[in-house]
Amino acid sequence: MLEIRSESYKAQIDAINKAHEDEIKKRDKIFNEYNKTLDKITKKYEEDKKELTNKKKKEIKDIVEKYHDDPDGLAREIADKFGFNYEE
């Protein structure tokens, strides 16, 4: 009888350990997927931010070319475009 209980307890402990290992593997897989996704989002954000910066640089260049003979007009246009306050 004692031997049967001992085997039963051993089987239960083995089942618990197996379940624990499976949970750890699932957790690690989820964590790895999270890190990969976060890296992709971060990279995409940096690319979009760089693209936006380049777009603003182009806009400023176009404004400067348009108002190259009118400094006040240039200042007003840049202020309006980018949310600055222009004061004479």
N, CA, C and O atoms as a GROMACS GRO file, in nm:
protein
  352
    1MET      N    1   0.081  -0.118   0.000
    1MET     CA    2   0.000   0.000   0.000
    1MET      C    3   0.088   0.127   0.000
    1MET      O    4   0.060   0.222  -0.073
    2LEU      N    5   0.192   0.126   0.082
    2LEU     CA    6   0.282   0.240   0.089
    2LEU      C    7   0.353   0.263  -0.044
    2LEU      O    8   0.374   0.377  -0.086
    3GLU      N    9   0.388   0.155  -0.111
    3GLU     CA   10   0.454   0.165  -0.241
    3GLU      C   11   0.361   0.226  -0.346
    3GLU      O   12   0.406   0.303  -0.430
    4ILE      N   13   0.236   0.193  -0.342
    4ILE     CA   14   0.138   0.246  -0.438
    4ILE      C   15   0.122   0.397  -0.416
    4ILE      O   16   0.118   0.474  -0.512
    5ARG      N   17   0.113   0.439  -0.290
    5ARG     CA   18   0.103   0.581  -0.259
    5ARG      C   19   0.228   0.656  -0.304
    5ARG      O   20   0.219   0.765  -0.362
    6SER      N   21   0.342   0.599  -0.279
    6SER     CA   22   0.467   0.661  -0.318
    6SER      C   23   0.473   0.679  -0.470
    6SER      O   24   0.514   0.785  -0.518
    7GLU      N   25   0.432   0.578  -0.545
    7GLU     CA   26   0.430   0.588  -0.692
    7GLU      C   27   0.328   0.692  -0.736
    7GLU      O   28   0.352   0.766  -0.832
    8SER      N   29   0.215   0.698  -0.668
    8SER     CA   30   0.112   0.796  -0.702
    8SER      C   31   0.164   0.938  -0.678
    8SER      O   32   0.147   1.026  -0.763
    9TYR      N   33   0.227   0.960  -0.564
    9TYR     CA   34   0.285   1.091  -0.535
    9TYR      C   35   0.393   1.128  -0.636
    9TYR      O   36   0.402   1.243  -0.680
   10LYS      N   37   0.474   1.031  -0.671
   10LYS     CA   38   0.580   1.055  -0.770
   10LYS      C   39   0.518   1.093  -0.904
   10LYS      O   40   0.565   1.185  -0.970
   11ALA      N   41   0.413   1.024  -0.944
   11ALA     CA   42   0.345   1.055  -1.070
   11ALA      C   43   0.284   1.195  -1.065
   11ALA      O   44   0.290   1.268  -1.164
   12GLN      N   45   0.227   1.232  -0.952
   12GLN     CA   46   0.169   1.365  -0.938
   12GLN      C   47   0.278   1.473  -0.944
   12GLN      O   48   0.261   1.576  -1.008
   13ILE      N   49   0.387   1.449  -0.876
   13ILE     CA   50   0.498   1.544  -0.879
   13ILE      C   51   0.554   1.557  -1.020
   13ILE      O   52   0.584   1.668  -1.065
   14ASP      N   53   0.568   1.446  -1.090
   14ASP     CA   54   0.616   1.451  -1.228
   14ASP      C   55   0.520   1.531  -1.316
   14ASP      O   56   0.564   1.610  -1.399
   15ALA      N   57   0.389   1.510  -1.297
   15ALA     CA   58   0.289   1.584  -1.374
   15ALA      C   59   0.297   1.734  -1.344
   15ALA      O   60   0.287   1.817  -1.435
   16ILE      N   61   0.315   1.769  -1.218
   16ILE     CA   62   0.326   1.910  -1.179
   16ILE      C   63   0.452   1.972  -1.239
   16ILE      O   64   0.448   2.083  -1.291
   17ASN      N   65   0.563   1.900  -1.231
   17ASN     CA   66   0.688   1.950  -1.289
   17ASN      C   67   0.677   1.968  -1.439
   17ASN      O   68   0.728   2.066  -1.494
   18LYS      N   69   0.612   1.875  -1.507
   18LYS     CA   70   0.593   1.883  -1.652
   18LYS      C   71   0.507   2.005  -1.686
   18LYS      O   72   0.538   2.080  -1.779
   19ALA      N   73   0.398   2.024  -1.611
   19ALA     CA   74   0.312   2.139  -1.634
   19ALA      C   75   0.389   2.270  -1.611
   19ALA      O   76   0.371   2.366  -1.685
   20HIS      N   77   0.472   2.271  -1.510
   20HIS     CA   78   0.553   2.390  -1.480
   20HIS      C   79   0.651   2.419  -1.595
   20HIS      O   80   0.665   2.533  -1.637
   21GLU      N   81   0.716   2.317  -1.645
   21GLU     CA   82   0.808   2.334  -1.758
   21GLU      C   83   0.734   2.386  -1.880
   21GLU      O   84   0.783   2.475  -1.949
   22ASP      N   85   0.615   2.331  -1.906
   22ASP     CA   86   0.536   2.377  -2.020
   22ASP      C   87   0.497   2.524  -2.006
   22ASP      O   88   0.502   2.599  -2.103
   23GLU      N   89   0.459   2.564  -1.886
   23GLU     CA   90   0.424   2.703  -1.861
   23GLU      C   91   0.543   2.795  -1.882
   23GLU      O   92   0.530   2.904  -1.939
   24ILE      N   93   0.659   2.753  -1.837
   24ILE     CA   94   0.781   2.833  -1.855
   24ILE      C   95   0.813   2.847  -2.004
   24ILE      O   96   0.851   2.956  -2.049
   25LYS      N   97   0.798   2.741  -2.080
   25LYS     CA   98   0.824   2.747  -2.224
   25LYS      C   99   0.726   2.841  -2.292
   25LYS      O  100   0.764   2.920  -2.378
   26LYS      N  101   0.597   2.832  -2.254
   26LYS     CA  102   0.496   2.922  -2.312
   26LYS      C  103   0.527   3.068  -2.278
   26LYS      O  104   0.518   3.156  -2.363
   27ARG      N  105   0.564   3.091  -2.151
   27ARG     CA  106   0.597   3.227  -2.107
   27ARG      C  107   0.716   3.282  -2.186
   27ARG      O  108   0.714   3.397  -2.230
   28ASP      N  109   0.819   3.200  -2.202
   28ASP     CA  110   0.937   3.243  -2.277
   28ASP      C  111   0.904   3.272  -2.422
   28ASP      O  112   0.955   3.368  -2.480
   29LYS      N  113   0.818   3.190  -2.482
   29LYS     CA  114   0.778   3.211  -2.621
   29LYS      C  115   0.703   3.344  -2.635
   29LYS      O  116   0.728   3.422  -2.726
   30ILE      N  117   0.610   3.368  -2.543
   30ILE     CA  118   0.534   3.493  -2.544
   30ILE      C  119   0.627   3.612  -2.523
   30ILE      O  120   0.614   3.714  -2.591
   31PHE      N  121   0.720   3.601  -2.431
   31PHE     CA  122   0.815   3.709  -2.404
   31PHE      C  123   0.900   3.738  -2.527
   31PHE      O  124   0.924   3.854  -2.560
   32ASN      N  125   0.946   3.634  -2.596
   32ASN     CA  126   1.026   3.653  -2.717
   32ASN      C  127   0.944   3.720  -2.827
   32ASN      O  128   0.995   3.809  -2.895
   33GLU      N  129   0.819   3.680  -2.843
   33GLU     CA  130   0.732   3.744  -2.942
   33GLU      C  131   0.709   3.890  -2.907
   33GLU      O  132   0.708   3.976  -2.995
   34TYR      N  133   0.690   3.917  -2.780
   34TYR     CA  134   0.673   4.055  -2.734
   34TYR      C  135   0.795   4.138  -2.770
   34TYR      O  136   0.781   4.249  -2.823
   35ASN      N  137   0.914   4.087  -2.741
   35ASN     CA  138   1.037   4.161  -2.772
   35ASN      C  139   1.053   4.185  -2.921
   35ASN      O  140   1.093   4.294  -2.962
   36LYS      N  141   1.022   4.084  -3.002
   36LYS     CA  142   1.032   4.100  -3.148
   36LYS      C  143   0.936   4.207  -3.196
   36LYS      O  144   0.971   4.292  -3.278
   37THR      N  145   0.812   4.202  -3.146
   37THR     CA  146   0.712   4.300  -3.187
   37THR      C  147   0.751   4.440  -3.143
   37THR      O  148   0.738   4.535  -3.219
   38LEU      N  149   0.800   4.452  -3.021
   38LEU     CA  150   0.844   4.582  -2.970
   38LEU      C  151   0.959   4.636  -3.054
   38LEU      O  152   0.962   4.756  -3.084
   39ASP      N  153   1.053   4.552  -3.093
   39ASP     CA  154   1.164   4.594  -3.179
   39ASP      C  155   1.113   4.644  -3.313
   39ASP      O  156   1.161   4.746  -3.364
   40LYS      N  157   1.016   4.573  -3.372
   40LYS     CA  158   0.960   4.614  -3.501
   40LYS      C  159   0.891   4.749  -3.490
   40LYS      O  160   0.907   4.836  -3.575
   41ILE      N  161   0.813   4.765  -3.383
   41ILE     CA  162   0.742   4.892  -3.363
   41ILE      C  163   0.840   5.006  -3.342
   41ILE      O  164   0.822   5.115  -3.397
   42THR      N  165   0.943   4.982  -3.263
   42THR     CA  166   1.044   5.085  -3.238
   42THR      C  167   1.115   5.125  -3.366
   42THR      O  168   1.136   5.243  -3.392
   43LYS      N  169   1.153   5.025  -3.446
   43LYS     CA  170   1.221   5.053  -3.573
   43LYS      C  171   1.130   5.132  -3.666
   43LYS      O  172   1.174   5.227  -3.730
   44LYS      N  173   1.002   5.093  -3.674
   44LYS     CA  174   0.906   5.162  -3.761
   44LYS      C  175   0.888   5.306  -3.714
   44LYS      O  176   0.880   5.399  -3.795
   45TYR      N  177   0.880   5.325  -3.582
   45TYR     CA  178   0.865   5.460  -3.526
   45TYR      C  179   0.984   5.547  -3.564
   45TYR      O  180   0.967   5.661  -3.607
   46GLU      N  181   1.104   5.493  -3.549
   46GLU     CA  182   1.224   5.570  -3.583
   46GLU      C  183   1.227   5.606  -3.732
   46GLU      O  184   1.264   5.717  -3.768
   47GLU      N  185   1.187   5.511  -3.818
   47GLU     CA  186   1.184   5.539  -3.962
   47GLU      C  187   1.081   5.647  -3.993
   47GLU      O  188   1.108   5.739  -4.071
   48ASP      N  189   0.962   5.636  -3.932
   48ASP     CA  190   0.857   5.736  -3.955
   48ASP      C  191   0.900   5.874  -3.904
   48ASP      O  192   0.873   5.975  -3.968
   49LYS      N  193   0.966   5.876  -3.788
   49LYS     CA  194   1.012   6.002  -3.730
   49LYS      C  195   1.116   6.066  -3.823
   49LYS      O  196   1.114   6.187  -3.846
   50LYS      N  197   1.207   5.985  -3.876
   50LYS     CA  198   1.310   6.035  -3.967
   50LYS      C  199   1.245   6.088  -4.095
   50LYS      O  200   1.283   6.193  -4.147
   51GLU      N  201   1.146   6.014  -4.145
   51GLU     CA  202   1.077   6.056  -4.266
   51GLU      C  203   1.005   6.188  -4.242
   51GLU      O  204   1.007   6.276  -4.327
   52LEU      N  205   0.941   6.202  -4.127
   52LEU     CA  206   0.873   6.326  -4.093
   52LEU      C  207   0.971   6.441  -4.084
   52LEU      O  208   0.943   6.551  -4.132
   53THR      N  209   1.086   6.418  -4.024
   53THR     CA  210   1.188   6.521  -4.014
   53THR      C  211   1.234   6.564  -4.153
   53THR      O  212   1.249   6.683  -4.180
   54ASN      N  213   1.257   6.467  -4.240
   54ASN     CA  214   1.297   6.500  -4.377
   54ASN      C  215   1.188   6.577  -4.449
   54ASN      O  216   1.216   6.668  -4.527
   55LYS      N  217   1.062   6.541  -4.423
   55LYS     CA  218   0.951   6.611  -4.485
   55LYS      C  219   0.947   6.756  -4.438
   55LYS      O  220   0.926   6.847  -4.518
   56LYS      N  221   0.968   6.779  -4.308
   56LYS     CA  222   0.969   6.916  -4.255
   56LYS      C  223   1.086   6.995  -4.313
   56LYS      O  224   1.070   7.113  -4.346
   57LYS      N  225   1.201   6.931  -4.326
   57LYS     CA  226   1.316   6.999  -4.386
   57LYS      C  227   1.284   7.044  -4.528
   57LYS      O  228   1.320   7.154  -4.568
   58LYS      N  229   1.216   6.957  -4.603
   58LYS     CA  230   1.180   6.991  -4.741
   58LYS      C  231   1.080   7.106  -4.741
   58LYS      O  232   1.091   7.197  -4.823
   59GLU      N  233   0.983   7.102  -4.650
   59GLU     CA  234   0.886   7.211  -4.642
   59GLU      C  235   0.956   7.344  -4.612
   59GLU      O  236   0.926   7.446  -4.674
   60ILE      N  237   1.049   7.342  -4.518
   60ILE     CA  238   1.123   7.465  -4.483
   60ILE      C  239   1.203   7.514  -4.602
   60ILE      O  240   1.207   7.634  -4.630
   61LYS      N  241   1.267   7.421  -4.672
   61LYS     CA  242   1.345   7.460  -4.790
   61LYS      C  243   1.254   7.525  -4.894
   61LYS      O  244   1.290   7.627  -4.953
   62ASP      N  245   1.137   7.465  -4.917
   62ASP     CA  246   1.044   7.522  -5.015
   62ASP      C  247   0.996   7.661  -4.973
   62ASP      O  248   0.982   7.750  -5.056
   63ILE      N  249   0.970   7.678  -4.844
   63ILE     CA  250   0.926   7.808  -4.793
   63ILE      C  251   1.037   7.911  -4.810
   63ILE      O  252   1.012   8.024  -4.853
   64VAL      N  253   1.159   7.874  -4.776
   64VAL     CA  254   1.272   7.966  -4.788
   64VAL      C  255   1.291   8.006  -4.935
   64VAL      O  256   1.315   8.123  -4.964
   65GLU      N  257   1.280   7.911  -5.025
   65GLU     CA  258   1.294   7.943  -5.168
   65GLU      C  259   1.182   8.036  -5.214
   65GLU      O  260   1.204   8.125  -5.296
   66LYS      N  261   1.061   8.013  -5.162
   66LYS     CA  262   0.946   8.094  -5.202
   66LYS      C  263   0.957   8.238  -5.150
   66LYS      O  264   0.921   8.332  -5.220
   67TYR      N  265   1.007   8.254  -5.028
   67TYR     CA  266   1.013   8.386  -4.965
   67TYR      C  267   1.155   8.440  -4.953
   67TYR      O  268   1.184   8.517  -4.861
   68HIS      N  269   1.244   8.403  -5.042
   68HIS     CA  270   1.384   8.444  -5.028
   68HIS      C  271   1.403   8.596  -5.034
   68HIS      O  272   1.501   8.648  -4.980
   69ASP      N  273   1.311   8.668  -5.097
   69ASP     CA  274   1.322   8.815  -5.105
   69ASP      C  275   1.235   8.884  -5.001
   69ASP      O  276   1.235   9.007  -4.994
   70ASP      N  277   1.163   8.810  -4.919
   70ASP     CA  278   1.070   8.869  -4.822
   70ASP      C  279   1.091   8.806  -4.684
   70ASP      O  280   1.024   8.710  -4.649
   71PRO      N  281   1.186   8.861  -4.606
   71PRO     CA  282   1.216   8.803  -4.474
   71PRO      C  283   1.097   8.801  -4.380
   71PRO      O  284   1.078   8.705  -4.305
   72ASP      N  285   1.014   8.909  -4.383
   72ASP     CA  286   0.896   8.911  -4.295
   72ASP      C  287   0.796   8.804  -4.338
   72ASP      O  288   0.737   8.736  -4.254
   73GLY      N  289   0.776   8.790  -4.466
   73GLY     CA  290   0.686   8.686  -4.517
   73GLY      C  291   0.737   8.548  -4.482
   73GLY      O  292   0.661   8.458  -4.446
   74LEU      N  293   0.868   8.531  -4.492
   74LEU     CA  294   0.930   8.404  -4.456
   74LEU      C  295   0.906   8.373  -4.308
   74LEU      O  296   0.869   8.261  -4.273
   75ALA      N  297   0.927   8.471  -4.223
   75ALA     CA  298   0.908   8.452  -4.079
   75ALA      C  299   0.762   8.419  -4.048
   75ALA      O  300   0.734   8.330  -3.968
   76ARG      N  301   0.669   8.493  -4.110
   76ARG     CA  302   0.526   8.467  -4.087
   76ARG      C  303   0.487   8.327  -4.135
   76ARG      O  304   0.414   8.256  -4.065
   77GLU      N  305   0.532   8.289  -4.250
   77GLU     CA  306   0.497   8.157  -4.306
   77GLU      C  307   0.552   8.044  -4.219
   77GLU      O  308   0.481   7.947  -4.192
   78ILE      N  309   0.675   8.055  -4.176
   78ILE     CA  310   0.733   7.951  -4.089
   78ILE      C  311   0.659   7.948  -3.955
   78ILE      O  312   0.633   7.841  -3.901
   79ALA      N  313   0.625   8.065  -3.903
   79ALA     CA  314   0.551   8.070  -3.777
   79ALA      C  315   0.414   8.004  -3.792
   79ALA      O  316   0.373   7.925  -3.707
   80ASP      N  317   0.345   8.035  -3.901
   80ASP     CA  318   0.213   7.974  -3.924
   80ASP      C  319   0.223   7.823  -3.946
   80ASP      O  320   0.143   7.746  -3.893
   81LYS      N  321   0.320   7.784  -4.022
   81LYS     CA  322   0.334   7.643  -4.059
   81LYS      C  323   0.372   7.556  -3.941
   81LYS      O  324   0.324   7.442  -3.931
   82PHE      N  325   0.455   7.605  -3.853
   82PHE     CA  326   0.509   7.521  -3.745
   82PHE      C  327   0.464   7.564  -3.605
   82PHE      O  328   0.515   7.515  -3.505
   83GLY      N  329   0.367   7.658  -3.599
   83GLY     CA  330   0.309   7.692  -3.470
   83GLY      C  331   0.388   7.786  -3.382
   83GLY      O  332   0.373   7.785  -3.260
   84PHE      N  333   0.473   7.867  -3.443
   84PHE     CA  334   0.549   7.966  -3.366
   84PHE      C  335   0.470   8.096  -3.361
   84PHE      O  336   0.377   8.116  -3.439
   85ASN      N  337   0.507   8.183  -3.270
   85ASN     CA  338   0.447   8.317  -3.264
   85ASN      C  339   0.542   8.413  -3.337
   85ASN      O  340   0.661   8.420  -3.307
   86TYR      N  341   0.486   8.487  -3.432
   86TYR     CA  342   0.566   8.585  -3.505
   86TYR      C  343   0.533   8.722  -3.453
   86TYR      O  344   0.416   8.761  -3.450
   87GLU      N  345   0.635   8.796  -3.411
   87GLU     CA  346   0.617   8.932  -3.366
   87GLU      C  347   0.718   9.021  -3.437
   87GLU      O  348   0.836   8.988  -3.448
   88GLU      N  349   0.669   9.132  -3.485
   88GLU     CA  350   0.758   9.226  -3.554
   88GLU      C  351   0.827   9.316  -3.456
   88GLU      O  352   0.906   9.402  -3.496
   0.00000   0.00000   0.00000
